[in-house]
């Protein structure tokens, strides 16, 4: 069995909503790509039971309603929201917004990079 | 204490390497943004002990050396690599490649979206 799965898309920022968990066989995250047209918000506020979410703004700009605050967000912003954060995203009136959302279980990561990665002697097959 | 942390960057695809774990206080993932100049590859092959990695190609094109295969990769591709996969990425001779790498612990996600999210009655503060 292969150690990888791959999805090829033309442009991730132009999908209405694209979810990756099933297609890629993810076991430690759910990843979705989302687009909201100008002036449109996610139709509800939500929080989470166990998962922290990391959002990456890929295109456009808009607003994040988080608990009692509203924050301007734009392309290049990356933010983490703890499970209890009450959140909703809205696109600006002037433009759509595209973003990635990564759900992971809070406190689930043990090590990473140098403490989880193993550098090998083999040479790449390029 | 606020339920969110945010980093604002001009353009995520133009950083040499930008890591998010410390800056965002991530607890369930490490996320990095990486750029390789044209013709350049990561200087080693690596695998992982516990973590699966999800790569998102943000700009450009190149090659993934994975175990005994070499695969063409380009903007819009998303792929997951299991911990044991022996991997290395290289940019094409013609252009740089920019990609996001998300490290999460394999099999750590319990529920997601409908099974972990809680929809609230409150209205956003927009």
gemmi code that builds the backbone of each chain (N, CA, C; Angstrom):
import gemmi

chains = {
    "A": [
        ("UNK", (0.847, -1.202, 0.000), (0.000, 0.000, 0.000), (0.884, 1.254, 0.000)),
        ("UNK", (0.517, 2.221, -0.814), (1.333, 3.419, -0.933), (1.280, 4.279, 0.327)),
        ("UNK", (2.363, 4.983, 0.583), (2.450, 5.872, 1.750), (1.928, 7.275, 1.476)),
        ("UNK", (1.231, 7.475, 0.338), (0.710, 8.820, 0.070), (-0.618, 8.751, -0.662)),
        ("UNK", (-1.361, 9.839, -0.529), (-2.565, 10.065, -1.329), (-2.495, 11.510, -1.817)),
        ("UNK", (-3.040, 11.776, -2.998), (-2.926, 13.101, -3.605), (-4.217, 13.502, -4.309)),
        ("UNK", (-4.603, 14.755, -4.128), (-5.707, 15.340, -4.887), (-5.137, 16.500, -5.683)),
        ("UNK", (-5.496, 16.546, -6.964), (-5.031, 17.621, -7.824), (-6.222, 18.507, -8.163)),
        ("UNK", (-6.107, 19.794, -7.860), (-7.184, 20.728, -8.210), (-6.596, 21.842, -9.054)),
        ("UNK", (-7.428, 22.519, -9.790), (-6.937, 23.620, -10.612), (-6.563, 24.813, -9.737)),
        ("UNK", (-7.477, 25.201, -8.860), (-7.247, 26.383, -8.031), (-8.030, 26.226, -6.741)),
        ("UNK", (-7.321, 26.052, -5.654), (-7.982, 25.783, -4.377), (-8.828, 26.952, -3.898)),
        ("UNK", (-8.526, 28.152, -4.372), (-9.259, 29.310, -3.865), (-10.582, 29.524, -4.600)),
        ("UNK", (-10.876, 28.699, -5.589), (-12.109, 28.917, -6.355), (-13.186, 27.873, -6.094)),
        ("UNK", (-13.008, 27.070, -5.100), (-14.022, 26.073, -4.757), (-15.005, 26.695, -3.770)),
        ("UNK", (-16.263, 26.303, -3.857), (-17.220, 26.716, -2.828), (-16.819, 26.097, -1.499)),
        ("UNK", (-16.775, 24.795, -1.458), (-16.283, 24.085, -0.278), (-15.760, 22.726, -0.722)),
        ("UNK", (-14.559, 22.416, -0.274), (-13.886, 21.184, -0.681), (-13.312, 20.577, 0.594)),
        ("UNK", (-13.734, 19.368, 0.939), (-13.256, 18.737, 2.169), (-12.326, 17.579, 1.811)),
        ("UNK", (-11.321, 17.376, 2.634), (-10.205, 16.497, 2.285), (-10.162, 15.183, 3.069)),
        ("UNK", (-10.870, 15.098, 4.177), (-10.702, 13.959, 5.087), (-10.905, 12.616, 4.388)),
        ("UNK", (-12.007, 12.479, 3.668), (-12.290, 11.199, 3.004), (-11.369, 10.997, 1.812)),
        ("UNK", (-11.245, 12.023, 0.988), (-10.497, 11.872, -0.265), (-9.022, 11.564, -0.030)),
        ("UNK", (-8.445, 12.148, 1.017), (-7.015, 11.917, 1.269), (-6.788, 10.842, 2.329)),
        ("UNK", (-7.864, 10.367, 2.976), (-7.689, 9.391, 4.051), (-6.938, 9.974, 5.237)),
        ("UNK", (-7.281, 11.199, 5.596), (-6.601, 11.843, 6.728), (-6.989, 11.155, 8.034)),
        ("UNK", (-6.042, 11.072, 8.958), (-6.352, 10.441, 10.251), (-6.050, 11.357, 11.436)),
        ("UNK", (-5.373, 12.473, 11.170), (-5.027, 13.371, 12.261), (-5.568, 14.780, 12.075)),
        ("UNK", (-6.349, 14.995, 11.021), (-6.853, 16.336, 10.732), (-8.021, 16.236, 9.773)),
        ("UNK", (-8.843, 17.270, 9.774), (-9.740, 17.517, 8.648), (-9.292, 18.833, 8.049)),
        ("UNK", (-9.219, 18.890, 6.738), (-8.817, 20.105, 6.047), (-9.888, 20.432, 5.024)),
        ("UNK", (-10.340, 21.682, 5.036), (-11.318, 22.092, 4.029), (-10.888, 23.409, 3.403)),
        ("UNK", (-11.289, 23.591, 2.153), (-11.091, 24.836, 1.418), (-12.469, 25.434, 1.207)),
        ("UNK", (-12.597, 26.721, 1.506), (-13.912, 27.351, 1.559), (-13.870, 28.699, 0.865)),
        ("UNK", (-14.954, 29.032, 0.185), (-15.074, 30.371, -0.383), (-16.441, 30.947, -0.034)),
        ("UNK", (-16.445, 32.200, 0.383), (-17.691, 32.933, 0.639), (-17.763, 34.094, -0.345)),
        ("UNK", (-18.893, 34.245, -1.059), (-19.033, 35.397, -1.970), (-19.049, 36.712, -1.186)),
        ("UNK", (-18.823, 37.813, -1.893), (-18.795, 39.148, -1.267), (-20.028, 39.364, -0.395)),
        ("UNK", (-19.804, 39.832, 0.827), (-20.891, 40.177, 1.727), (-21.552, 39.011, 2.446)),
        ("UNK", (-21.116, 37.809, 2.168), (-21.770, 36.616, 2.730), (-20.986, 36.090, 3.931)),
        ("UNK", (-21.706, 35.644, 4.967), (-21.044, 34.999, 6.110), (-21.504, 33.554, 6.257)),
        ("UNK", (-20.680, 32.779, 6.946), (-21.107, 31.437, 7.354), (-22.426, 31.620, 8.125)),
        ("UNK", (-23.450, 30.805, 7.857), (-24.783, 31.114, 8.384), (-24.983, 30.835, 9.878)),
        ("UNK", (-23.933, 30.541, 10.590), (-24.070, 30.295, 12.025), (-22.734, 30.546, 12.727)),
        ("UNK", (-22.817, 30.784, 14.030), (-21.628, 30.779, 14.897), (-21.426, 29.346, 15.375)),
        ("UNK", (-20.169, 28.931, 15.496), (-19.951, 27.603, 16.081), (-18.716, 27.588, 16.965)),
        ("UNK", (-18.675, 26.601, 17.840), (-17.467, 26.303, 18.618), (-17.200, 24.809, 18.466)),
        ("UNK", (-16.226, 24.269, 19.190), (-15.897, 22.856, 19.059), (-15.818, 22.165, 20.417)),
        ("UNK", (-15.972, 20.861, 20.395), (-15.828, 20.073, 21.632), (-14.349, 19.826, 21.940)),
        ("UNK", (-13.610, 19.298, 20.986), (-12.217, 18.894, 21.216), (-11.208, 19.574, 20.299)),
        ("UNK", (-11.666, 20.080, 19.184), (-10.723, 20.475, 18.132), (-10.342, 21.954, 18.164)),
        ("UNK", (-9.043, 22.209, 17.974), (-8.643, 23.568, 17.641), (-8.669, 23.688, 16.119)),
        ("UNK", (-8.937, 24.892, 15.649), (-8.975, 25.125, 14.212), (-7.910, 26.151, 13.858)),
        ("UNK", (-7.249, 25.925, 12.729), (-6.317, 26.897, 12.187), (-6.870, 27.323, 10.821)),
        ("UNK", (-7.012, 28.618, 10.647), (-7.524, 29.176, 9.399), (-6.383, 29.886, 8.665)),
        ("UNK", (-6.335, 29.678, 7.358), (-5.361, 30.356, 6.500), (-6.157, 31.103, 5.432)),
        ("UNK", (-6.011, 32.422, 5.382), (-6.742, 33.205, 4.377), (-5.947, 33.190, 3.078)),
        ("UNK", (-6.543, 32.607, 2.034), (-5.848, 32.404, 0.759), (-6.062, 33.548, -0.223)),
        ("UNK", (-7.252, 34.124, -0.216), (-7.581, 35.226, -1.129), (-8.615, 36.122, -0.469)),
        ("UNK", (-8.574, 37.422, -0.800), (-9.634, 38.327, -0.383), (-9.497, 38.806, 1.048)),
        ("UNK", (-10.594, 39.333, 1.567), (-10.591, 39.889, 2.910), (-12.002, 39.838, 3.484)),
        ("UNK", (-12.067, 40.045, 4.812), (-13.369, 39.974, 5.465), (-13.233, 40.182, 6.952)),
        ("UNK", (-14.087, 39.520, 7.704), (-14.178, 39.743, 9.144), (-14.294, 38.408, 9.865)),
        ("UNK", (-13.662, 38.367, 11.029), (-13.835, 37.239, 11.942), (-14.577, 37.742, 13.176)),
        ("UNK", (-15.757, 37.182, 13.433), (-16.442, 37.412, 14.703), (-15.958, 36.313, 15.648)),
        ("UNK", (-15.261, 36.736, 16.734), (-14.710, 35.752, 17.670), (-15.067, 36.205, 19.089)),
        ("UNK", (-15.929, 35.439, 19.739), (-16.442, 35.806, 21.065), (-17.036, 37.226, 20.986)),
        ("UNK", (-16.518, 38.194, 21.743), (-17.121, 39.537, 21.713), (-16.426, 40.502, 20.761)),
        ("UNK", (-15.498, 40.017, 19.944), (-14.719, 40.884, 19.058), (-15.062, 40.650, 17.591)),
        ("UNK", (-14.781, 41.662, 16.776), (-14.768, 41.506, 15.320), (-13.409, 41.980, 14.822)),
        ("UNK", (-12.735, 41.132, 14.056), (-11.367, 41.409, 13.590), (-11.349, 41.418, 12.072)),
        ("UNK", (-10.623, 42.390, 11.500), (-10.405, 42.396, 10.043), (-9.440, 41.278, 9.687)),
        ("UNK", (-9.741, 40.527, 8.649), (-8.848, 39.462, 8.183), (-8.639, 39.609, 6.680)),
        ("UNK", (-7.424, 39.193, 6.237), (-7.099, 39.366, 4.810), (-6.103, 38.300, 4.371)),
        ("UNK", (-5.920, 38.196, 3.072), (-4.970, 37.243, 2.481), (-3.641, 37.259, 3.221)),
        ("UNK", (-3.145, 36.095, 3.575), (-1.864, 35.986, 4.274), (-2.015, 35.854, 5.780)),
        ("UNK", (-3.208, 36.113, 6.310), (-3.417, 35.938, 7.756), (-3.592, 34.452, 8.085)),
        ("UNK", (-3.032, 34.065, 9.223), (-3.188, 32.698, 9.735), (-3.583, 32.823, 11.192)),
        ("UNK", (-4.664, 32.153, 11.602), (-5.046, 32.245, 13.009), (-5.537, 30.913, 13.535)),
        ("UNK", (-5.285, 30.729, 14.826), (-5.724, 29.531, 15.546), (-6.866, 29.919, 16.461)),
        ("UNK", (-7.894, 29.092, 16.518), (-8.992, 29.315, 17.458), (-9.117, 28.095, 18.368)),
        ("UNK", (-9.112, 28.328, 19.665), (-9.267, 27.246, 20.639), (-10.696, 26.704, 20.570)),
        ("UNK", (-10.924, 25.460, 21.028), (-12.250, 24.845, 20.885), (-13.388, 25.752, 21.360)),
        ("UNK", (-13.214, 26.430, 22.483), (-14.297, 27.241, 23.051), (-14.590, 28.550, 22.332)),
        ("UNK", (-13.743, 28.982, 21.444), (-13.957, 30.246, 20.744), (-15.224, 30.191, 19.893)),
        ("UNK", (-16.068, 31.205, 20.036), (-17.330, 31.252, 19.276), (-17.094, 32.089, 18.035)),
        ("UNK", (-17.099, 31.452, 16.880), (-16.519, 32.030, 15.662), (-17.495, 32.066, 14.492)),
        ("UNK", (-17.265, 33.055, 13.620), (-17.989, 33.141, 12.347), (-17.177, 34.026, 11.405)),
        ("UNK", (-17.107, 33.661, 10.136), (-16.347, 34.431, 9.144), (-17.303, 35.030, 8.122)),
        ("UNK", (-16.994, 36.258, 7.709), (-17.791, 36.956, 6.697), (-16.869, 37.568, 5.651)),
        ("UNK", (-17.255, 37.524, 4.392), (-16.520, 38.225, 3.325), (-16.873, 39.703, 3.341)),
        ("UNK", (-15.927, 40.551, 2.952), (-16.198, 41.978, 2.743), (-17.330, 42.175, 1.753)),
        ("UNK", (-17.927, 43.355, 1.790), (-18.948, 43.680, 0.780), (-18.325, 43.765, -0.614)),
        ("UNK", (-17.023, 44.082, -0.682), (-16.368, 44.363, -1.969), (-15.797, 43.124, -2.654)),
        ("UNK", (-15.514, 42.063, -1.901), (-14.846, 40.909, -2.517), (-15.157, 39.616, -1.783)),
        ("UNK", (-14.994, 38.521, -2.511), (-15.114, 37.196, -1.898), (-13.921, 36.948, -0.976)),
        ("UNK", (-14.040, 35.931, -0.138), (-12.896, 35.493, 0.684), (-12.750, 33.989, 0.529)),
        ("UNK", (-11.495, 33.551, 0.407), (-11.193, 32.120, 0.320), (-10.276, 31.754, 1.470)),
        ("UNK", (-10.581, 30.676, 2.133), (-9.738, 30.283, 3.253), (-9.695, 28.769, 3.418)),
        ("UNK", (-8.611, 28.328, 4.012), (-8.446, 26.941, 4.394), (-8.748, 26.817, 5.878)),
        ("UNK", (-9.404, 25.740, 6.286), (-9.633, 25.476, 7.706), (-9.066, 24.098, 8.041)),
        ("UNK", (-8.218, 24.056, 9.049), (-7.561, 22.817, 9.486), (-8.054, 22.498, 10.888)),
        ("UNK", (-8.755, 21.372, 11.030), (-9.218, 20.939, 12.357), (-8.286, 19.862, 12.888)),
        ("UNK", (-7.804, 20.053, 14.104), (-6.960, 19.044, 14.762), (-7.399, 18.944, 16.232)),
        ("UNK", (-7.121, 17.815, 16.848), (-7.502, 17.654, 18.249), (-6.540, 18.457, 19.131)),
        ("UNK", (-7.100, 19.297, 19.989), (-6.280, 20.118, 20.876), (-5.339, 19.234, 21.713)),
        ("UNK", (-4.092, 19.667, 21.846), (-3.090, 18.968, 22.665), (-2.732, 17.566, 22.176)),
        ("UNK", (-2.982, 17.284, 20.899), (-2.718, 15.924, 20.392), (-1.299, 15.744, 19.864)),
        ("UNK", (-0.586, 16.830, 19.583), (0.739, 16.693, 18.973), (1.792, 16.437, 20.048)),
        ("UNK", (2.539, 15.363, 19.899), (3.624, 15.095, 20.858), (4.897, 15.823, 20.443)),
        ("UNK", (5.500, 15.374, 19.377), (6.699, 16.055, 18.871), (6.464, 16.500, 17.450)),
        ("UNK", (7.416, 17.257, 16.896), (7.303, 17.669, 15.493), (8.686, 18.088, 15.006)),
        ("UNK", (8.806, 18.160, 13.682), (10.075, 18.535, 13.047), (11.228, 17.737, 13.657)),
        ("UNK", (12.184, 18.360, 14.314), (13.375, 17.652, 14.777), (13.056, 16.502, 15.749)),
        ("UNK", (11.990, 16.613, 16.532), (11.723, 15.562, 17.528), (10.835, 14.442, 16.981)),
        ("UNK", (10.253, 14.620, 15.823), (9.463, 13.528, 15.231), (10.022, 13.092, 13.876)),
        ("UNK", (10.704, 13.965, 13.200), (11.264, 13.639, 11.894), (12.543, 12.822, 12.018)),
        ("UNK", (12.780, 11.973, 11.021), (13.983, 11.130, 10.985), (14.650, 11.363, 9.636)),
        ("UNK", (15.856, 11.915, 9.665), (16.581, 12.174, 8.416), (17.258, 10.891, 7.962)),
        ("UNK", (17.129, 10.597, 6.662), (17.610, 9.328, 6.118), (18.852, 9.524, 5.244)),
        ("UNK", (19.593, 8.445, 5.088), (20.817, 8.498, 4.285), (20.546, 8.394, 2.786)),
        ("UNK", (19.406, 7.786, 2.434), (19.096, 7.584, 1.024), (19.092, 8.900, 0.243)),
        ("UNK", (19.247, 8.782, -1.066), (19.180, 9.949, -1.951), (17.809, 9.972, -2.614)),
        ("UNK", (17.287, 11.182, -2.883), (16.003, 11.261, -3.589), (16.105, 10.656, -5.000)),
        ("UNK", (14.957, 10.297, -5.567), (14.933, 9.616, -6.890), (14.827, 10.611, -8.050)),
        ("UNK", (14.951, 11.891, -7.787), (14.857, 12.902, -8.872), (15.869, 12.580, -9.965)),
    ],
    "B": [
        ("UNK", (-8.272, 35.147, 29.075), (-7.362, 34.837, 27.974), (-8.153, 34.635, 26.678)),
        ("UNK", (-7.655, 35.243, 25.609), (-8.384, 35.168, 24.346), (-8.363, 33.754, 23.756)),
        ("UNK", (-9.429, 33.444, 23.038), (-9.547, 32.140, 22.389), (-8.910, 32.080, 21.013)),
        ("UNK", (-8.116, 33.120, 20.668), (-7.489, 33.074, 19.345), (-6.110, 33.704, 19.370)),
        ("UNK", (-5.305, 33.308, 18.392), (-4.021, 33.956, 18.108), (-3.961, 34.160, 16.600)),
        ("UNK", (-3.293, 35.227, 16.159), (-3.274, 35.552, 14.721), (-1.902, 36.064, 14.302)),
        ("UNK", (-1.455, 35.613, 13.144), (-0.254, 36.160, 12.506), (-0.671, 36.751, 11.174)),
        ("UNK", (-0.216, 37.943, 10.915), (-0.535, 38.606, 9.660), (0.725, 38.682, 8.810)),
        ("UNK", (0.668, 38.139, 7.606), (1.826, 38.207, 6.708), (1.367, 38.837, 5.408)),
        ("UNK", (2.293, 39.371, 4.660), (1.920, 39.971, 3.379), (1.560, 38.905, 2.372)),
        ("UNK", (2.437, 37.931, 2.247), (2.224, 36.891, 1.241), (2.897, 35.618, 1.716)),
        ("UNK", (2.090, 34.631, 2.038), (2.629, 33.394, 2.603), (3.499, 32.631, 1.621)),
        ("UNK", (3.315, 32.882, 0.330), (4.083, 32.100, -0.646), (5.462, 32.685, -0.899)),
        ("UNK", (5.799, 33.794, -0.259), (7.104, 34.418, -0.533), (8.087, 34.330, 0.626)),
        ("UNK", (7.784, 33.536, 1.612), (8.702, 33.350, 2.728), (9.649, 32.193, 2.417)),
        ("UNK", (10.871, 32.268, 2.882), (11.771, 31.123, 2.757), (11.231, 29.973, 3.578)),
        ("UNK", (11.101, 30.202, 4.877), (10.456, 29.213, 5.743), (9.881, 29.942, 6.951)),
        ("UNK", (8.627, 29.662, 7.233), (7.900, 30.339, 8.301), (7.187, 29.252, 9.091)),
        ("UNK", (7.509, 29.132, 10.384), (6.878, 28.080, 11.192), (5.904, 28.718, 12.180)),
        ("UNK", (4.814, 28.018, 12.452), (3.682, 28.612, 13.159), (3.493, 28.109, 14.589)),
        ("UNK", (4.113, 26.994, 14.945), (3.789, 26.350, 16.224), (3.948, 27.282, 17.413)),
        ("UNK", (5.096, 27.934, 17.498), (5.346, 28.823, 18.640), (4.512, 30.093, 18.535)),
        ("UNK", (4.552, 30.708, 17.382), (3.894, 32.004, 17.213), (2.388, 31.941, 17.447)),
        ("UNK", (1.763, 30.846, 17.015), (0.298, 30.742, 17.175), (-0.090, 29.937, 18.413)),
        ("UNK", (0.893, 29.332, 19.091), (0.558, 28.486, 20.237), (-0.243, 27.259, 19.828)),
        ("UNK", (0.168, 26.643, 18.735), (-0.556, 25.451, 18.271), (-0.320, 24.286, 19.226)),
        ("UNK", (-1.347, 23.465, 19.414), (-1.192, 22.310, 20.310), (-1.530, 20.991, 19.617)),
        ("UNK", (-2.100, 21.065, 18.421), (-2.487, 19.841, 17.725), (-1.836, 19.715, 16.358)),
        ("UNK", (-0.965, 20.642, 16.016), (-0.343, 20.621, 14.691), (0.899, 21.493, 14.689)),
        ("UNK", (1.785, 21.230, 13.746), (2.778, 22.216, 13.354), (2.476, 22.566, 11.907)),
        ("UNK", (2.512, 23.843, 11.609), (2.255, 24.302, 10.249), (3.419, 25.170, 9.820)),
        ("UNK", (3.954, 24.875, 8.638), (5.031, 25.711, 8.115), (4.742, 26.086, 6.675)),
        ("UNK", (5.268, 27.256, 6.289), (5.208, 27.730, 4.909), (6.640, 27.723, 4.404)),
        ("UNK", (6.839, 27.170, 3.220), (8.179, 26.899, 2.716), (8.296, 27.299, 1.255)),
        ("UNK", (9.444, 27.819, 0.898), (9.703, 28.105, -0.511), (11.069, 27.563, -0.886)),
        ("UNK", (11.126, 26.898, -2.047), (12.388, 26.419, -2.610), (12.620, 27.147, -3.930)),
        ("UNK", (13.804, 27.738, -4.113), (14.103, 28.386, -5.407), (14.148, 27.363, -6.549)),
        ("UNK", (14.049, 27.846, -7.770), (14.066, 26.975, -8.957), (15.232, 25.991, -8.908)),
        ("UNK", (14.937, 24.726, -9.119), (15.968, 23.696, -9.210), (16.489, 23.181, -7.885)),
        ("UNK", (15.998, 23.722, -6.794), (16.525, 23.362, -5.464), (15.605, 22.346, -4.780)),
        ("UNK", (16.214, 21.389, -4.080), (15.411, 20.442, -3.295), (15.755, 20.546, -1.813)),
        ("UNK", (14.835, 20.085, -0.971), (15.139, 19.927, 0.452), (16.392, 19.048, 0.527)),
        ("UNK", (17.377, 19.416, 1.363), (18.686, 18.746, 1.273), (18.735, 17.328, 1.853)),
        ("UNK", (17.611, 16.755, 2.200), (17.611, 15.376, 2.722), (16.242, 14.739, 2.504)),
        ("UNK", (16.238, 13.418, 2.521), (14.983, 12.649, 2.590), (14.650, 12.476, 4.065)),
        ("UNK", (13.364, 12.540, 4.407), (13.003, 12.234, 5.787), (11.700, 11.453, 5.871)),
        ("UNK", (11.517, 10.818, 7.018), (10.234, 10.194, 7.357), (9.887, 10.654, 8.764)),
        ("UNK", (8.825, 10.128, 9.351), (8.407, 10.557, 10.684), (8.173, 9.365, 11.600)),
        ("UNK", (8.236, 9.644, 12.910), (7.941, 8.610, 13.897), (6.436, 8.431, 14.066)),
        ("UNK", (5.736, 9.543, 14.356), (4.310, 9.480, 14.672), (3.433, 10.313, 13.748)),
        ("UNK", (4.008, 11.283, 13.067), (3.182, 12.295, 12.407), (2.898, 11.998, 10.943)),
        ("UNK", (1.635, 12.214, 10.551), (1.361, 12.289, 9.117), (1.520, 13.749, 8.704)),
        ("UNK", (1.924, 13.944, 7.457), (2.086, 15.298, 6.948), (1.131, 15.519, 5.785)),
        ("UNK", (0.537, 16.713, 5.749), (-0.274, 17.110, 4.607), (0.411, 18.313, 3.978)),
        ("UNK", (0.664, 18.210, 2.685), (1.304, 19.289, 1.937), (0.282, 19.935, 1.012)),
        ("UNK", (0.336, 21.261, 0.946), (-0.526, 22.028, 0.046), (0.392, 22.872, -0.828)),
        ("UNK", (0.348, 22.664, -2.143), (1.210, 23.440, -3.037), (0.519, 24.770, -3.341)),
        ("UNK", (1.168, 25.867, -2.938), (0.564, 27.200, -3.039), (0.941, 27.913, -4.333)),
        ("UNK", (2.151, 27.707, -4.801), (2.627, 28.360, -6.029), (3.677, 27.474, -6.687)),
        ("UNK", (3.738, 27.541, -8.008), (4.812, 26.882, -8.732), (4.594, 25.399, -8.939)),
        ("UNK", (5.682, 24.720, -9.269), (5.607, 23.293, -9.550), (6.958, 22.644, -9.271)),
        ("UNK", (6.933, 21.307, -9.204), (8.162, 20.588, -8.886), (7.919, 19.102, -8.827)),
        ("UNK", (8.669, 18.449, -7.963), (8.653, 16.989, -7.900), (8.622, 16.540, -6.451)),
        ("UNK", (7.903, 15.451, -6.224), (7.924, 14.771, -4.931), (8.592, 13.421, -5.123)),
        ("UNK", (9.702, 13.201, -4.426), (10.299, 11.866, -4.349), (9.676, 11.196, -3.140)),
        ("UNK", (8.923, 10.103, -3.377), (8.236, 9.417, -2.289), (8.498, 7.916, -2.435)),
        ("UNK", (9.237, 7.366, -1.491), (9.664, 5.962, -1.561), (10.356, 5.713, -2.911)),
        ("UNK", (9.829, 4.823, -3.752), (10.515, 4.551, -5.016), (9.968, 5.328, -6.205)),
        ("UNK", (9.097, 6.282, -5.951), (8.456, 7.027, -7.036), (8.906, 8.484, -7.074)),
        ("UNK", (8.776, 9.099, -8.240), (8.868, 10.558, -8.366), (7.591, 11.038, -9.040)),
        ("UNK", (6.909, 12.000, -8.423), (5.615, 12.483, -8.898), (5.723, 13.969, -9.205)),
        ("UNK", (5.118, 14.372, -10.313), (5.009, 15.814, -10.622), (4.012, 16.452, -9.673)),
        ("UNK", (4.345, 17.609, -9.116), (3.421, 18.339, -8.242), (3.340, 19.782, -8.701)),
        ("UNK", (2.160, 20.394, -8.479), (1.944, 21.769, -8.957), (0.933, 22.483, -8.072)),
        ("UNK", (0.839, 23.791, -8.239), (-0.111, 24.618, -7.500), (-1.504, 23.978, -7.487)),
        ("UNK", (-2.098, 23.900, -6.309), (-3.437, 23.312, -6.171), (-3.416, 21.865, -5.740)),
        ("UNK", (-2.274, 21.212, -5.788), (-2.193, 19.818, -5.325), (-2.135, 19.778, -3.797)),
        ("UNK", (-2.815, 18.790, -3.246), (-2.793, 18.548, -1.800), (-2.506, 17.069, -1.606)),
        ("UNK", (-1.511, 16.749, -0.772), (-1.241, 15.327, -0.562), (-0.883, 15.045, 0.884)),
        ("UNK", (-1.259, 13.842, 1.284), (-0.965, 13.346, 2.626), (0.124, 12.290, 2.527)),
        ("UNK", (1.075, 12.332, 3.442), (2.111, 11.289, 3.493), (2.079, 10.648, 4.876)),
        ("UNK", (1.980, 9.326, 4.903), (1.989, 8.580, 6.159), (3.375, 8.654, 6.794)),
        ("UNK", (3.472, 8.434, 8.110), (4.767, 8.607, 8.792), (5.925, 7.894, 8.098)),
        ("UNK", (5.711, 6.664, 7.620), (6.791, 5.879, 7.029), (7.233, 6.304, 5.639)),
        ("UNK", (6.477, 7.162, 4.987), (6.839, 7.576, 3.626), (8.157, 8.329, 3.610)),
        ("UNK", (9.055, 7.924, 2.727), (10.381, 8.559, 2.628), (10.302, 9.621, 1.541)),
        ("UNK", (10.360, 10.897, 1.971), (9.935, 12.003, 1.107), (10.990, 13.086, 0.932)),
        ("UNK", (10.922, 13.740, -0.239), (11.745, 14.923, -0.510), (11.068, 15.711, -1.627)),
        ("UNK", (11.074, 17.030, -1.525), (10.453, 17.899, -2.528), (11.529, 18.715, -3.231)),
        ("UNK", (11.335, 18.892, -4.536), (12.258, 19.694, -5.354), (11.464, 20.652, -6.232)),
        ("UNK", (11.961, 21.865, -6.402), (11.352, 22.815, -7.346), (11.810, 22.489, -8.758)),
        ("UNK", (10.945, 22.753, -9.748), (11.327, 22.651, -11.164), (12.552, 23.496, -11.457)),
        ("UNK", (13.214, 23.190, -12.542), (14.328, 24.032, -12.986), (13.840, 25.419, -13.394)),
        ("UNK", (12.575, 25.519, -13.829), (12.042, 26.760, -14.406), (11.460, 27.723, -13.379)),
        ("UNK", (11.055, 27.227, -12.207), (10.359, 28.102, -11.248), (10.520, 27.607, -9.816)),
        ("UNK", (10.347, 28.560, -8.905), (10.323, 28.220, -7.482), (9.046, 27.445, -7.164)),
        ("UNK", (9.012, 26.829, -5.985), (7.786, 26.185, -5.497), (7.549, 26.651, -4.064)),
        ("UNK", (6.275, 26.942, -3.772), (5.884, 27.335, -2.415), (4.854, 26.342, -1.915)),
        ("UNK", (5.038, 25.910, -0.680), (4.079, 24.930, -0.158), (3.925, 25.081, 1.348)),
        ("UNK", (2.761, 24.660, 1.807), (2.472, 24.578, 3.229), (2.638, 23.126, 3.655)),
        ("UNK", (3.194, 22.908, 4.839), (3.297, 21.557, 5.394), (2.601, 21.540, 6.753)),
        ("UNK", (1.670, 20.617, 6.925), (0.905, 20.483, 8.164), (1.262, 19.136, 8.787)),
        ("UNK", (1.860, 19.185, 9.973), (2.191, 17.943, 10.702), (1.147, 17.695, 11.777)),
        ("UNK", (0.575, 16.508, 11.797), (-0.383, 16.120, 12.838), (-0.078, 14.690, 13.256)),
        ("UNK", (-0.476, 14.322, 14.461), (-0.221, 12.955, 14.915), (-1.197, 12.001, 14.220)),
        ("UNK", (-0.646, 10.959, 13.618), (-1.487, 9.989, 12.916), (-2.554, 9.430, 13.869)),
        ("UNK", (-3.763, 9.277, 13.378), (-4.889, 8.690, 14.126), (-5.285, 9.470, 15.380)),
        ("UNK", (-4.960, 10.754, 15.423), (-5.279, 11.530, 16.629), (-6.659, 12.182, 16.583)),
        ("UNK", (-7.263, 12.300, 15.403), (-8.543, 13.016, 15.311), (-9.694, 12.083, 15.685)),
        ("UNK", (-10.496, 12.485, 16.643), (-11.673, 11.683, 16.999), (-12.850, 12.029, 16.087)),
        ("UNK", (-13.411, 13.210, 16.284), (-14.506, 13.644, 15.420), (-14.122, 14.918, 14.721)),
        ("UNK", (-14.970, 15.372, 13.799), (-14.718, 16.655, 13.132), (-16.017, 17.141, 12.511)),
        ("UNK", (-16.028, 18.417, 12.165), (-17.208, 19.060, 11.573), (-18.447, 18.692, 12.389)),
        ("UNK", (-19.421, 17.988, 11.834), (-20.695, 17.756, 12.522), (-20.527, 17.012, 13.852)),
        ("UNK", (-19.532, 16.151, 13.981), (-19.416, 15.374, 15.224), (-18.570, 16.074, 16.293)),
        ("UNK", (-17.894, 17.140, 15.938), (-17.129, 17.885, 16.956), (-17.596, 19.339, 17.071)),
        ("UNK", (-18.162, 19.861, 16.027), (-18.634, 21.243, 16.041), (-19.967, 21.369, 16.771)),
        ("UNK", (-20.173, 22.518, 17.389), (-21.420, 22.814, 18.097), (-21.958, 24.126, 17.546)),
        ("UNK", (-23.128, 24.078, 16.923), (-23.721, 25.294, 16.361), (-24.451, 26.044, 17.475)),
        ("UNK", (-24.224, 27.367, 17.519), (-24.748, 28.185, 18.620), (-25.896, 29.080, 18.150)),
        ("UNK", (-26.697, 29.499, 19.097), (-27.853, 30.360, 18.785), (-27.452, 31.820, 18.626)),
        ("UNK", (-26.330, 32.216, 19.252), (-25.914, 33.621, 19.201), (-25.769, 34.114, 17.765)),
        ("UNK", (-25.830, 35.431, 17.616), (-25.603, 36.043, 16.303), (-24.183, 36.607, 16.264)),
        ("UNK", (-23.546, 36.579, 15.074), (-22.208, 37.190, 14.975), (-22.255, 38.686, 15.282)),
        ("UNK", (-21.093, 39.237, 15.630), (-21.009, 40.651, 16.034), (-20.742, 41.586, 14.846)),
        ("UNK", (-20.795, 41.084, 13.617), (-20.533, 41.923, 12.434), (-21.468, 43.132, 12.434)),
    ],
}
model = gemmi.Model(1)
for chain_id, residues in chains.items():
    chain = gemmi.Chain(chain_id)
    for i, (resn, *xyz) in enumerate(residues, 1):
        res = gemmi.Residue()
        res.name, res.seqid = resn, gemmi.SeqId(i, " ")
        for name, pos in zip(("N", "CA", "C"), xyz):
            atom = gemmi.Atom()
            atom.name, atom.element = name, gemmi.Element(name[0])
            atom.pos, atom.b_iso = gemmi.Position(*pos), 0.0
            res.add_atom(atom)
        chain.add_residue(res)
    model.add_chain(chain)
structure = gemmi.Structure()
structure.add_model(model)
structure.setup_entities()
